[in-house]
Each structure stands twice: as C-alpha cells, then as structure tokens.
Amino acid sequence: MTFSMHHPATWLTGYIPDLPTPLDNAGEIDLGVFRRLCERQIAAGATALVVGETTGEDSTLDHAEHTALVRVAVRASRGRAAIIAGAGSNSTSEAIELTRRAEADGADAVLSVTPYYNKPTQAGIHAHFRAIADNTRLPIILHDVPSRTVRELADDTVARLAESPQFVGLRDATGDLARPQRLRVLTGPRFRLLSGDDTAAPAFLVHGGDGCISITSNVIPEICRQLYRSCKEGDLQLARVLAMRVGRLTATLSRDSTPAPLKYALSLLGLMSPQIRLPLVELAEPAKAEVAAAMRIIEEDDKLPPVNGFAPNVQPPDSVH
C-alpha cells in the first residue's frame, strides 16, 4: 500500500527534510548520491521526504531531471516513507503538468507553491489550486512563502481549499507564530500545519503545529527528531536547550543563498559535493567559515552522529577539498 492511500495525518508530521539535489563536477544530477541522501533520512526515521522543491533547486530542474529524482526517491523509500514531489509553478498549466508527472512517477503527494511573480488575487490563487486538484488524485500540500512569491495565501483561502479532503496540509513560511492556532479552528484537526522555517519551527510546534519541512534536518536528522518530540511532549526545557544548540547552524543554513550553505555543510560530512547551479553560486570563504564553525558547535556538543560509521570530518574551509 502506498502512502497516498493512508491519511496524511499518519505521516505528514515531525521534521520532514526538503532534500537538496546533488550535482557532479559537470553540473549533472548525481542520482547515486541522491539515493544515499534518501536512505540516510529514512534510516534516521523520517516519515516523508520532499523532492525537487525549493532546497532541491526546482527552478533549474527540467522535467526529465525532476522525474528522475522522484523515481529514485520512490525506489529508495520502498514504502518506508512518503515521497512528496515539488510541483509548483506560477503557470497553472505547468503546475498541472508537473503534478501529473509526479503522480505517474509514483509520488505520494505534491507540494504546490502559491503562484509567484504574476501577483494573482486570492480568487486567482484559489482557482489555481482547484484546477490542480481537478487533474490529480494525489494529496496536495499548499506552500505559502510570501518572501519569494510576493503574494500571501490568506487564511480564508486556506480554509476554503481545506474543505476538500484532497488538500491535506500547509507549509507555512510566513513566520506568523499565531497562525497555527488560527488555522486549526478554520481547517480542523486532520489538516496538517507545517512550519517552512526552521528558525520558527520550535515555537510553531508549541503553538499547535504538526511538524516542519526542514533544511536543518538534512544535516542533523536525529537532533531534529528529538527537538520535535520535546516540543510535542511539552518538555519545553529540553526543547529550549536543543533549539539553542542548533540555532547557529539553522541560521547559517537559512541564508538567502539557500541551498548553497546546506550543500556546503553536507560536503563537510562527506555526503555530497557543494556544487550548485546558476544563478546561485557557492559560498564565499567567510560564509564557509561560518557554516564550518556552526557544524563544530554541534560536534562539540557530542550530538552529531557518525556518518557511515565514521566521525564527521568538520574542518576549516581552507582544508576542505
């Protein structure tokens, strides 16, 4: 049974990694490395993986590359975690096509962003998402990130869409910590509310959120799981301690140049190359030093688990090749 046949309330929870797309020295996708990233997250207990979305550099992926990523993730999962495919666009017809492809490739759900650049009204946003839903059987997770789209997804629009059981959750990157409580009243308990901002995630969870679609959990999945449990179990003292320990790393990974800092952090762990596609570029040396320093803080706290049986090789940037 695929995850899309279960209600998402059973798996759309906790820290869900928004996976980066590994590239080789020629700028092509390294599917072998990507499969290992998927397997690492599943082994760490992730209930779902996001593929080909913001952190996956979706805006520079062609259809064939997106298809390859989803298929590799589905094969790596083997039913152990849900695969959520990024399938958003500011063109409704393009979003429908991406969603159809994700369904054909075996995804369990799609993550669909508010249309960007062309500044639709709330009526247009509602019609956009309804058109997508009319062309797929997959569950749809809405993505509200006004810092990128210039248009917010209003609470009333979320509530209207949530009247259909096909709309199963929201990735909220607004930073509005009062929103989980407002939306819970409007959408009901089975609609999943997920932070799209690692920095705000602990407070979002305490205020009634269900999880976080995360950048940081790509690096330290076990610590993120512990942070989630402490928030949901009401152990706020432990939650504060964990949030402080990971705070500097989260801050460095959440720069405007994302996912460049994440790719560099994972390269320090020997998990992938820091290669990134234009118009994004790799980090400058001062930014690399900040990422390395944040990684060392985690390592010194004795919380960063070994990778493939070996301790993390966190070195100053000028010694990393």
HURAFEN-V203281 format. One record per residue. PHI is phi in radians with two decimals (none if undefined). PSI is psi in degrees with one decimal (* if undefined). NEAR is the number of other ideal C-beta (glycine too) atoms within 10 Angstrom. Layout:
phi:psi:near
PHI:PSI:NEAR
PHI:PSI:NEAR
//
This chain:
phi:psi:near
none:130.6:6
-1.38:161.1:13
-1.13:-28.7:23
-1.14:-15.2:19
-1.54:-10.3:7
-1.64:152.5:14
-1.19:135.0:14
-1.02:-19.0:25
-1.00:-21.4:14
-1.45:-18.3:10
-2.36:-12.3:21
-1.58:72.6:28
-2.76:162.4:19
1.30:-163.5:23
-1.54:117.4:31
-1.94:117.1:27
-1.26:135.3:28
-1.60:98.9:28
-1.25:139.4:27
-1.34:161.7:26
-1.78:110.3:28
-1.23:141.1:25
-2.16:148.7:21
-1.59:-175.3:14
-1.15:-19.5:8
-1.59:0.5:7
1.47:9.2:11
-1.62:153.7:11
-1.18:132.0:21
-1.68:94.0:18
-1.21:-28.8:16
-1.13:-44.5:10
-1.13:-40.5:18
-1.08:-40.9:23
-1.07:-40.2:16
-1.17:-35.8:16
-1.09:-42.5:23
-1.06:-48.0:25
-1.12:-36.6:15
-1.09:-42.9:19
-1.20:-39.1:24
-1.14:-42.3:19
-1.09:-28.6:10
-1.45:-2.1:17
1.76:12.5:14
-1.10:134.0:26
-1.49:-16.6:20
-2.73:157.7:27
-2.26:136.5:23
-1.72:129.3:26
-2.17:134.0:29
1.16:40.3:30
-2.08:-147.8:25
-0.96:-53.6:24
-1.20:-22.1:23
-1.47:10.8:24
0.99:46.6:22
-1.02:-31.0:22
-1.19:-15.1:13
-1.93:7.3:15
-1.62:134.8:20
-1.51:175.0:8
-1.09:-39.9:11
-1.13:-39.8:10
-1.17:-42.6:18
-1.07:-45.0:23
-1.03:-43.8:18
-1.09:-42.1:17
-1.09:-46.8:27
-1.09:-44.2:25
-1.12:-41.0:17
-1.12:-42.5:20
-1.11:-41.4:30
-1.09:-43.7:21
-1.17:-39.3:12
-1.16:-36.3:20
-1.18:-44.3:22
0.86:41.9:9
1.38:5.1:11
-1.52:-19.5:14
-2.61:148.5:22
-1.30:143.6:26
-1.87:118.2:30
-1.87:115.3:33
-1.63:131.6:32
-1.13:130.5:30
-2.58:34.4:32
-1.69:157.1:29
-2.85:159.4:21
-1.48:-4.1:17
-1.79:120.6:14
-1.07:-42.1:18
-1.13:-36.4:10
-1.20:-40.6:13
-1.10:-39.5:22
-1.10:-43.8:20
-1.11:-44.2:15
-1.09:-38.6:25
-1.17:-43.9:23
-1.06:-42.2:16
-1.12:-42.1:18
-1.07:-41.0:27
-1.12:-44.2:20
-1.13:-30.7:12
-1.44:-4.2:19
1.76:9.9:16
-1.10:153.2:29
-1.65:-17.9:27
-2.88:167.3:27
-2.16:151.2:28
-1.92:118.5:28
-2.14:119.5:29
-1.48:151.7:24
-0.99:134.2:22
-0.96:134.7:22
-1.91:164.5:17
1.26:-48.1:11
-1.50:1.5:11
0.94:60.0:11
-1.24:157.6:18
-1.29:171.8:10
-1.09:-34.3:14
-1.10:-41.2:9
-1.19:-38.8:14
-1.11:-44.9:22
-1.05:-45.3:18
-1.13:-36.9:13
-1.03:-50.9:21
-1.22:-34.6:26
-1.14:-37.9:15
-1.11:-38.6:13
-1.10:-47.8:24
-1.05:-32.6:19
-1.23:-10.4:9
-2.04:16.2:15
-2.69:158.4:20
-1.77:-3.7:8
-1.28:149.4:23
-1.10:145.3:24
-2.06:128.9:22
-1.86:124.5:27
-1.37:149.2:24
-2.22:112.9:27
-1.91:107.8:24
-2.42:75.1:20
-1.07:-21.5:14
-1.13:-23.0:11
-1.80:-33.8:14
-1.64:-19.3:22
1.23:-4.0:12
-2.20:129.0:21
-1.45:158.9:16
-1.75:102.9:25
-1.14:151.4:13
-0.94:-43.6:17
-1.11:-35.7:11
-1.20:-41.9:19
-1.02:-46.0:25
-1.09:-41.5:16
-1.09:-44.4:16
-1.16:-38.2:21
-1.18:-11.6:20
-1.11:-25.2:12
-1.59:127.9:12
-1.13:-10.6:11
-1.25:-26.1:18
-1.57:110.2:22
-1.89:-9.8:21
-3.06:174.0:28
-2.35:130.1:28
-1.63:109.8:28
-1.83:108.6:27
-1.93:28.8:21
-1.42:-24.0:17
1.41:6.7:15
-1.46:101.9:17
-1.33:-11.7:17
-1.49:-9.1:9
-1.17:-40.2:21
-0.95:-42.7:21
-1.18:-39.1:12
-1.13:-47.1:16
-1.26:-29.4:21
-1.04:-40.1:16
-1.15:-37.6:10
-1.43:-28.7:14
-1.94:-18.4:20
1.57:169.2:11
-1.31:-19.5:9
-1.59:-8.5:14
-1.44:121.7:24
-1.49:130.7:21
-1.91:115.3:24
-2.13:130.8:29
-1.21:140.3:29
-1.85:15.9:23
-2.37:109.5:23
-1.03:-35.1:26
-1.10:-40.7:18
-1.56:-7.7:20
-1.00:-47.2:27
-0.99:-46.3:25
-1.16:-37.3:17
-1.04:-42.6:26
-1.16:-43.5:24
-1.10:-31.2:16
-1.52:12.1:19
1.96:2.2:17
-1.21:161.2:28
-1.77:-13.4:24
2.99:-166.4:25
-2.55:129.0:30
-1.53:112.8:29
-2.11:145.5:28
-1.53:-46.3:26
-1.05:-34.9:27
-1.17:-13.6:27
-1.10:-30.1:26
-1.65:-46.5:27
-2.24:66.5:26
-1.06:-38.0:22
-1.15:-41.5:14
-1.16:-39.2:22
-1.11:-38.6:27
-1.11:-40.8:17
-1.14:-39.0:17
-1.10:-42.5:28
-1.06:-47.7:24
-1.06:-42.0:14
-1.14:-38.0:21
-1.15:-45.9:25
-1.31:-26.1:16
-1.56:-0.2:10
1.39:14.2:10
-1.53:75.9:14
-1.23:-27.1:13
-1.12:-46.5:9
-1.15:-40.2:15
-1.03:-42.3:22
-1.13:-41.5:14
-1.08:-46.5:13
-1.16:-41.4:23
-1.08:-39.0:19
-1.17:-37.7:10
-1.14:-37.0:17
-1.68:-2.8:26
-1.05:-43.5:16
-1.19:-40.3:17
-1.08:-45.3:26
-1.03:-42.4:22
-1.08:-42.3:15
-1.24:-31.6:23
-1.37:-17.3:26
-1.73:19.4:16
-1.12:164.8:15
-1.06:-22.5:8
-1.49:10.6:16
-0.94:138.2:18
-1.72:20.9:24
-1.00:-44.6:24
-1.11:-37.7:26
-1.11:-46.1:27
-1.07:-38.5:27
-1.17:-42.2:26
-1.05:-43.7:30
-1.20:-28.9:22
-1.18:-32.4:19
-1.16:-26.1:22
-1.53:0.6:20
1.31:21.9:12
-1.68:-23.7:20
-2.91:169.1:23
-1.40:151.8:16
-1.40:5.2:22
-0.96:140.0:18
-2.49:157.2:23
-1.68:143.4:14
-1.05:145.2:7
-1.48:1.2:7
-1.37:152.7:15
-2.31:162.5:10
-1.15:161.3:16
-1.14:146.6:21
-1.28:164.2:11
-1.02:-42.4:9
-1.06:-38.6:8
-1.21:-36.2:17
-1.08:-40.4:23
-1.11:-37.3:15
-1.14:-43.4:19
-1.09:-45.6:27
-1.08:-39.9:20
-1.14:-40.7:15
-1.14:-36.7:22
-1.14:-39.0:23
-1.14:-34.5:18
-1.06:-43.7:16
-1.12:-43.6:20
-1.12:-40.4:15
-1.17:-28.0:11
-1.31:-1.3:13
1.09:33.8:7
-1.99:-10.4:15
-1.55:112.8:21
-1.23:156.4:12
-1.06:152.8:9
-1.88:120.3:14
0.94:34.9:9
1.53:-1.9:5
-2.07:147.8:9
-1.14:146.6:10
-1.02:139.7:18
-1.73:77.2:12
-1.64:108.8:20
-2.14:161.9:13
-1.01:147.0:12
-0.95:-34.8:18
-1.28:-5.9:10
-1.91:3.6:8
-1.76:129.7:15
-2.08:*:5
//
